[in-house]
Amino acid sequence: MHSVEVVLAMLLAVVASGYFVRMLPFSLPLPIVQIILGTIIAGVFNQGVQLDPQIFFLLFLPPLLFLDGWRIPKVDLFRDKMVVMELALGLVVFTVIGAGFLIHWMIPAMPLPVAFALAAIVSPTDPIAVSAIAARAPIPKRIMHLLEGESLLNDASGLVCFRFAVAAALTGGFSLTSASLTFLWLAIVGVLVGVGVTLTVSALHIWLSRHFGEDSGSPILLSLLIPFGAYMAAEHVEASGILAAVAAGITMSYVELSGRALAVTRLQRSAVWETIELALNGIMFVLLGEQLPGILRNATTSLEEVGHHNPLWLVAYALALSLALAGLRFIWVWISLRWSVFIALRRGERMSRPHWRLVAAISLAGVRGAITLAGVLTLPLLLPDDSPFPARDLAIFLAAAVILISLFAASLGLPRLLRSLQLPPETEAQTELVLARRESARAAVTAIEQARQAIHVDAEETEIYVNAAARVIALYQNRLDDDTGGNLDATRLRRADRAEVQLRLSGLQAERNTLYALARRGIISDQTTRKLVREIDLMESRYRSA
């Protein structure tokens, strides 16, 4: 019963954190608030949750990574694939080597393999933490896509380095050939498993729906099960379950392009996934806060192993490691972007050198999160000779401290670095939007004409259909006229659009208030009220997101 109470308290903390962020007179990132609430929960219950890293990986990471892979813009990901791979692979190896030697130099009592293991587990950035920071910082879209792509792919490389560093600490041996082959197996097979699971489940679902029909709930449940299936299948063949979940999400985005899902299914599925994302994201940071008191106590005790008694050494180690990670990341990003500019110039493409503030922003946005915490907790308790694993508690503390410092640094530093920074205008997305609206409007006009001509009714009904078609076509014709531009003033059009949206929103609010008033007086039923209010809410959501 105690565990159930803690879980409910964590869910309540996730809900409360959203209100606290809006109530605070100063800006504070949502993850930081959730970590603070988790620490309070640990103090209230006086007994922390026994966090099993394997269960943590299985319950939290597959759905969230699947969703990130589903949502990430694929065109941008593949366009910048070389830069993403440089960050996801090269930067991880560069960080492991540089930070590993630095940690061993700072803390000689921590053996070099353990130092490499710690450097490996703090090297991957976390897509969930990156998204949480981006929600409150004006990160340019293309930079955000780079960060998302990096964080989705660098988990495998970081965990592989971590696995072999731990193996070296346990056995005293290391094979570069074996590590390379293992990495290839983890990455390639993990991706293939993720793609295969999504395609197989989707094909089976389409076949069953075609022969036996479908309801709106089954596809939603299937979409929730796919990431777990991909993760578990990949882990069963000793491949990367993380990459399998990401690949399954990316594949799902292509499956969705078939448009076979019902409209109601898409609406309901979106609501379900948004709720799951909110709950899992929040619980992870609350759980991190709940673990912090125990981690700090154990680290203070283990400080004696490295020859220090003053707890301030923990702060010094954490700050030094965080600064080293930021510095290594800055160096690699600067070299990587300069190399990309050089290659572009060699190809005859026009590309300006990135501003140093932009390089600093990308470096600062390397936020660590749940994967780092869950990974470092898998450090073994004992060596093969039954002696304690050296500096285990200290390594766990430093990993947790890096998470907190990276969150604070990014949330405070990114808005200042990006403020008033002149960036090239991102016109490509707007051009695609105009093209999509124009082409969809033309297709709609054609379809309306064909549907009207296909309807055979008497003369009176024909006039009704002709007038209805003319009104609908007029709406699409206005869209075509606006998008083609002509001699119309763009500023005036935008003002007219804003005025129309404002008036429509006012009308929708009045409709909603009237429906609630009728329901309160018993004139209409609750069922009718819910149905009509839902229609109004969907329409309002469309106008607010336009």
C-alpha positions in Angstrom: 0.0 0.0 0.0 2.9 2.3 0.7 4.1 2.1 -2.9 0.6 2.9 -4.2 0.5 6.0 -2.0 3.9 7.2 -3.3 2.9 6.7 -6.9 -0.3 8.7 -6.3 1.7 11.4 -4.6 4.0 11.6 -7.6 1.1 11.9 -10.0 -0.4 14.7 -7.8 3.0 16.4 -7.8 3.0 16.3 -11.6 -0.4 18.0 -11.7 0.7 20.5 -9.0 3.9 21.4 -10.7 2.1 22.9 -13.7 0.2 25.3 -11.4 3.3 26.1 -9.4 5.2 27.1 -12.5 2.5 29.6 -13.5 2.1 30.9 -9.9 5.8 31.6 -9.3 6.7 35.3 -9.7 10.0 34.3 -11.5 10.7 31.9 -14.4 11.6 28.4 -13.3 11.7 25.3 -15.6 9.0 22.7 -15.1 11.5 19.9 -14.6 13.2 21.8 -11.7 9.9 22.3 -10.0 9.1 18.6 -10.4 12.5 17.6 -9.0 11.9 19.9 -5.9 8.4 18.3 -5.3 10.0 14.8 -5.6 12.5 15.8 -2.9 9.6 16.9 -0.7 7.8 13.6 -1.3 11.0 11.8 -0.2 11.1 13.8 3.0 7.4 13.2 3.8 7.3 9.5 3.3 10.8 8.9 4.8 11.3 5.9 2.5 12.4 6.2 -1.0 11.1 4.2 -4.0 13.4 1.2 -4.7 14.2 2.1 -8.3 14.9 -0.9 -10.5 16.7 0.5 -13.5 15.5 -2.3 -15.8 11.9 -1.7 -14.9 12.4 2.0 -15.2 13.8 1.6 -18.7 10.9 -0.6 -19.8 8.1 1.5 -18.3 9.2 5.0 -19.1 11.6 5.2 -22.1 9.9 3.1 -24.9 6.6 5.2 -25.1 8.4 8.6 -24.8 11.2 7.8 -27.3 8.6 6.3 -29.6 6.5 9.5 -29.4 9.6 11.6 -30.0 10.5 9.5 -33.1 6.9 9.8 -34.3 6.8 13.5 -34.0 10.3 14.6 -35.1 10.4 16.2 -38.6 11.9 13.6 -40.9 12.9 15.9 -43.7 15.0 18.0 -41.3 16.5 14.9 -39.6 17.7 13.4 -42.9 18.8 16.8 -44.3 21.1 17.3 -41.4 22.0 13.6 -40.9 25.7 14.1 -41.0 25.7 16.8 -38.3 23.4 14.6 -36.2 25.6 11.6 -36.6 28.7 13.7 -35.7 27.0 14.7 -32.5 25.4 11.3 -31.7 28.5 9.2 -32.3 31.7 11.3 -32.5 30.8 13.6 -29.6 30.0 10.7 -27.3 33.3 9.0 -27.9 35.1 12.4 -27.6 33.3 13.0 -24.3 34.0 9.6 -22.9 37.7 9.9 -23.5 38.1 13.5 -22.4 35.9 13.4 -19.4 37.0 9.9 -18.4 40.7 10.9 -18.0 39.6 14.1 -16.3 37.5 12.3 -13.7 40.3 9.8 -13.0 42.8 12.7 -12.6 40.4 14.5 -10.2 39.5 11.4 -8.2 42.5 9.0 -8.3 40.6 6.6 -6.1 38.1 6.1 -8.9 39.7 3.5 -11.3 40.0 4.5 -14.9 37.3 2.0 -16.2 34.9 3.4 -13.6 35.7 6.9 -14.6 35.1 6.0 -18.3 31.8 4.4 -17.3 30.7 7.6 -15.5 31.8 9.7 -18.5 29.9 7.4 -20.9 26.6 7.5 -19.0 26.7 11.4 -18.7 27.6 11.8 -22.4 24.1 11.2 -23.9 21.7 14.1 -23.9 18.1 13.4 -23.0 15.3 14.1 -25.6 12.7 14.6 -22.8 14.8 17.1 -20.9 15.7 18.9 -24.1 12.0 19.2 -25.0 11.2 20.5 -21.5 13.9 23.2 -21.8 12.9 24.1 -25.4 9.3 24.8 -24.2 10.6 27.8 -22.3 13.6 28.9 -24.5 13.4 30.4 -28.0 15.5 27.8 -29.7 15.5 28.1 -33.5 13.6 25.2 -35.2 16.5 23.9 -37.1 18.8 23.9 -34.0 16.0 22.2 -32.1 15.7 19.5 -34.7 19.5 18.9 -34.5 19.2 18.5 -30.7 16.3 16.2 -30.9 18.0 14.0 -33.5 21.2 13.9 -31.5 19.4 13.0 -28.3 17.4 10.2 -29.9 20.5 8.5 -31.4 23.3 9.1 -28.9 21.7 6.9 -26.2 22.9 3.7 -27.9 26.5 4.9 -28.3 26.6 6.2 -24.7 25.1 3.0 -23.3 27.5 0.8 -25.4 30.5 2.8 -24.1 29.0 2.5 -20.5 28.5 -1.3 -20.9 32.1 -1.9 -22.0 33.6 0.4 -19.4 31.7 -1.5 -16.7 32.9 -4.8 -18.2 36.5 -3.6 -18.1 36.0 -2.6 -14.4 34.8 -6.1 -13.6 37.2 -8.1 -15.7 40.2 -5.8 -16.1 40.1 -6.3 -19.9 38.8 -4.4 -23.0 38.6 -5.3 -26.7 38.1 -2.6 -29.2 37.1 -5.1 -31.9 34.5 -6.7 -29.7 33.1 -3.3 -28.7 32.9 -2.2 -32.3 31.1 -5.3 -33.4 28.7 -5.1 -30.4 27.9 -1.5 -31.2 27.1 -2.4 -34.8 24.8 -5.3 -33.7 23.1 -3.1 -31.1 22.4 -0.3 -33.6 21.6 -2.1 -36.8 19.5 -4.9 -35.3 17.8 -2.5 -32.9 16.7 -0.3 -35.8 15.6 -3.3 -37.9 13.6 -4.7 -35.0 11.8 -1.4 -34.4 10.9 -1.0 -38.1 9.8 -4.6 -38.4 7.6 -4.6 -35.3 5.8 -1.4 -36.5 5.3 -2.6 -40.1 4.1 -6.1 -39.0 1.6 -4.8 -36.4 0.3 -2.1 -38.8 -0.1 -4.6 -41.7 -1.9 -7.1 -39.4 -4.2 -4.4 -38.1 -5.0 -3.1 -41.6 -5.9 -6.7 -42.7 -8.1 -7.3 -39.7 -9.9 -4.0 -40.1 -10.5 -4.6 -43.8 -12.1 -8.0 -43.1 -13.8 -7.5 -39.8 -14.1 -3.8 -39.2 -12.6 -1.7 -36.4 -13.5 0.5 -33.5 -11.7 3.7 -32.6 -10.2 2.3 -29.4 -8.2 -0.6 -30.8 -5.8 1.4 -32.9 -5.0 3.6 -29.9 -4.2 0.6 -27.7 -2.1 -0.8 -30.5 -0.1 2.4 -30.8 0.6 2.2 -27.0 1.8 -1.4 -27.3 4.1 -1.0 -30.3 6.9 0.7 -28.5 6.9 -1.9 -25.7 6.9 -4.7 -28.2 9.8 -3.2 -30.2 11.8 -2.5 -27.0 11.3 -6.0 -25.6 11.9 -7.7 -28.9 15.2 -5.9 -29.4 16.4 -6.5 -25.8 15.5 -10.2 -26.3 18.0 -10.5 -29.1 20.5 -8.3 -27.2 20.1 -5.3 -29.4 19.3 -1.7 -28.5 15.8 -1.4 -27.2 16.1 2.3 -27.1 17.0 2.6 -30.8 14.2 0.0 -31.5 11.6 2.3 -29.9 12.9 5.3 -31.8 12.9 3.5 -35.1 9.4 2.2 -34.4 8.2 5.8 -33.8 9.8 7.1 -37.0 8.3 4.2 -39.0 4.9 4.9 -37.4 5.0 8.4 -38.8 5.3 7.0 -42.3 2.6 4.4 -41.8 0.3 7.2 -40.8 0.8 8.9 -44.2 -1.6 6.2 -45.6 -4.5 8.0 -44.0 -6.2 4.8 -43.0 -7.0 5.8 -39.5 -10.4 7.2 -38.7 -10.6 10.9 -37.9 -12.1 10.1 -34.5 -9.2 7.7 -33.8 -6.7 10.4 -34.6 -8.4 12.9 -32.2 -8.7 10.4 -29.4 -5.2 9.0 -29.9 -3.7 12.5 -29.8 -5.4 13.2 -26.4 -4.3 9.8 -25.0 -0.7 10.3 -26.0 -0.6 13.9 -24.7 -1.8 12.6 -21.3 0.7 9.8 -21.2 3.5 12.2 -22.2 2.6 14.6 -19.5 2.4 11.9 -16.8 5.6 10.0 -17.7 7.7 13.1 -18.3 6.6 14.5 -14.9 7.0 11.3 -13.0 10.5 10.8 -14.2 11.7 14.2 -12.9 9.7 13.8 -9.7 11.3 10.4 -9.3 14.7 12.0 -9.8 14.0 14.4 -7.0 12.7 11.6 -4.8 16.0 9.7 -5.2 18.2 12.7 -4.5 18.3 12.6 -0.7 19.4 9.0 -0.6 22.0 9.6 -3.4 23.4 12.5 -1.4 23.6 10.5 1.8 25.4 7.7 0.1 27.8 10.0 -1.7 28.7 11.8 1.5 29.5 8.4 3.1 31.6 7.2 0.1 33.5 10.5 0.1 35.9 8.9 2.7 36.9 6.4 0.1 38.6 9.1 -2.0 40.3 10.6 1.0 38.0 13.6 1.7 35.7 14.4 4.6 34.3 17.8 3.7 31.0 17.5 1.7 32.0 20.7 -0.3 34.3 18.4 -2.3 31.1 16.9 -3.8 30.1 20.3 -5.1 33.6 20.9 -6.5 33.6 17.6 -8.3 30.1 18.2 -9.7 30.9 21.7 -11.0 34.2 20.6 -12.5 32.6 17.7 -14.3 29.8 19.8 -15.6 32.2 22.5 -16.8 34.3 19.9 -18.5 31.3 18.3 -20.3 30.2 21.8 -21.5 33.7 22.6 -22.7 34.2 19.3 -24.5 30.8 19.8 -26.2 31.6 23.4 -27.2 34.9 22.3 -28.8 33.2 19.4 -30.7 30.2 21.5 -31.9 32.5 24.4 -33.0 34.7 22.0 -35.0 31.7 20.1 -36.4 29.9 23.2 -37.6 33.1 24.7 -39.1 33.6 21.4 -41.0 30.0 21.6 -42.3 30.6 25.1 -43.5 33.8 24.1 -45.2 32.1 21.1 -47.0 29.3 23.4 -48.1 31.7 26.0 -49.5 33.6 23.2 -51.4 30.3 22.2 -53.0 29.7 25.8 -54.1 26.8 26.4 -51.6 26.5 29.7 -49.8 26.7 29.2 -46.0 27.7 31.7 -43.4 29.9 30.8 -40.4 27.8 30.2 -37.2 27.9 32.9 -34.6 29.8 31.9 -31.4 26.6 32.5 -29.4 24.8 29.9 -31.5 27.6 27.4 -30.9 27.5 28.2 -27.2 23.7 27.7 -27.2 24.0 24.3 -28.8 26.6 23.4 -26.3 24.5 24.6 -23.4 21.4 22.7 -24.7 23.1 19.4 -24.0 20.8 18.6 -21.1 21.1 15.3 -19.3 18.1 13.5 -17.9 16.4 10.2 -17.1 18.6 7.9 -19.2 21.7 9.1 -17.4 20.1 8.5 -14.0 18.7 5.1 -14.9 21.9 4.0 -16.5 24.2 4.9 -13.7 22.0 3.1 -11.2 22.8 -0.2 -13.1 26.4 0.0 -11.8 27.0 -3.4 -10.0 27.2 -3.5 -6.2 30.1 -5.9 -6.1 33.2 -6.9 -8.1 33.8 -10.6 -9.0 35.8 -11.0 -5.8 32.8 -9.8 -3.7 34.5 -6.5 -2.8 32.4 -3.3 -3.2 32.4 -1.7 -6.6 34.8 1.2 -6.3 33.3 4.7 -5.8 29.8 3.5 -6.9 27.8 5.9 -4.8 30.1 8.8 -5.7 29.5 8.1 -9.4 25.8 8.0 -9.0 25.9 11.3 -7.2 28.0 13.0 -9.9 25.6 11.7 -12.6 22.6 13.1 -10.7 24.4 16.4 -10.1 25.3 16.7 -13.8 21.6 16.3 -14.6 20.6 19.1 -12.2 23.4 21.5 -13.2 22.7 21.0 -16.9 19.0 21.7 -16.4 19.6 24.9 -14.5 22.3 26.1 -16.8 20.2 25.5 -19.9 17.1 27.0 -18.5 18.9 30.2 -17.3 21.5 30.5 -20.0 19.7 29.7 -23.3 17.3 32.6 -23.2 20.1 35.0 -22.6 22.4 33.6 -25.3 19.7 33.6 -27.9 18.2 37.0 -27.0 18.5 39.4 -30.0 20.6 36.9 -31.9 20.1 37.5 -35.6 19.3 34.3 -37.4 18.4 33.6 -41.0 14.7 33.7 -41.6 13.0 30.2 -41.7 10.9 30.7 -44.8 10.9 27.1 -46.0 8.2 26.0 -43.6 5.9 28.9 -44.6 6.4 28.2 -48.3 5.5 24.5 -47.7 2.4 25.6 -45.7 1.2 27.9 -48.5 1.8 25.2 -51.1 -0.1 22.6 -49.0 -3.1 24.9 -48.5 -3.3 25.9 -52.1 -3.1 22.3 -53.4 -5.5 20.9 -50.8 -8.0 23.7 -51.7 -7.8 22.9 -55.4 -8.3 19.2 -54.7 -11.3 20.1 -52.5 -12.9 22.3 -55.2 -12.5 19.5 -57.7 -13.9 16.9 -55.3 -16.9 19.1 -54.5 -17.7 19.6 -58.2 -17.5 15.9 -58.8 -19.7 15.0 -55.8 -22.3 17.6 -56.9 -22.4 16.2 -60.4 -22.6 12.6 -59.1 -25.8 13.3 -57.1 -29.0 12.6 -59.1 -32.0 14.4 -57.5 -35.1 16.4 -58.7 -34.9 20.0 -59.9 -35.7 21.5 -56.5 -33.0 19.4 -54.7 -30.6 20.1 -57.5 -30.8 23.9 -56.8 -30.2 23.2 -53.1 -27.0 21.2 -53.9 -25.8 23.8 -56.4 -26.1 26.6 -53.9 -24.5 24.5 -51.1 -21.6 23.6 -53.4 -21.1 27.3 -54.4 -20.9 28.3 -50.8 -18.3 25.7 -49.9 -16.3 26.3 -53.1 -16.3 30.0 -52.2 -14.5 29.2 -49.0 -11.8 27.3 -50.8 -11.6 29.9 -53.5 -10.9 32.6 -50.9 -8.0 30.5 -49.7 -6.6 30.1 -53.2 -6.9 33.9 -53.8 -5.2 34.7 -50.5 -2.3 32.3 -51.0 -1.6 33.3 -54.6 -1.0 36.8 -53.4 -1.8 38.9 -56.4 -1.9 42.6 -55.7 -3.3 42.1 -52.2 -1.5 43.6 -49.2 -0.1 40.8 -47.1 -0.2 42.9 -43.9 -3.9 43.8 -44.5 -4.7 40.1 -45.1 -3.0 39.1 -41.8 -5.0 41.8 -40.0 -8.2 40.6 -41.6 -7.4 37.0 -40.6 -6.7 38.0 -37.0 -9.9 40.0 -36.8 -12.0 37.1 -38.2 -10.4 34.6 -35.8 -11.1 36.9 -32.9 -14.7 37.3 -33.9 -15.2 33.6 -34.4 -13.6 32.8 -31.0 -16.0 35.3 -29.4 -18.9 33.6 -31.1 -17.8 30.2 -30.1 -17.5 31.3 -26.4 -21.1 32.7 -26.6 -22.3 29.4 -28.0 -20.6 27.4 -25.3 -22.0 29.6 -22.5 -25.5 29.3 -23.9 -25.3 25.5 -24.1 -24.2 25.3 -20.5 -27.0 27.6 -19.4 -29.6 25.4 -21.3 -28.1 22.3 -19.6 -28.3 23.9 -16.2 -32.0 24.7 -16.7 -32.7 21.1 -17.9 -33.7 22.2 -21.4 -31.1 19.9 -23.1 -29.5 16.7 -21.9 -25.9 16.2 -20.7 -25.2 14.0 -23.7 -26.3 16.6 -26.1 -24.3 19.2 -24.2 -21.1 17.2 -24.3 -21.5 16.4 -28.0 -22.0 20.1 -29.0 -19.4 21.5 -26.6 -16.8 19.0 -28.0 -17.6 20.2 -31.5 -17.1 23.8 -30.4 -13.9 23.0 -28.6 -12.4 21.3 -31.7 -13.3 24.3 -33.8 -11.8 26.7 -31.3 -8.6 24.6 -31.2 -8.3 24.8 -34.9 -8.6 28.6 -34.9 -6.2 29.1 -32.0 -3.5 26.9 -33.7 -3.9 28.5 -37.2 
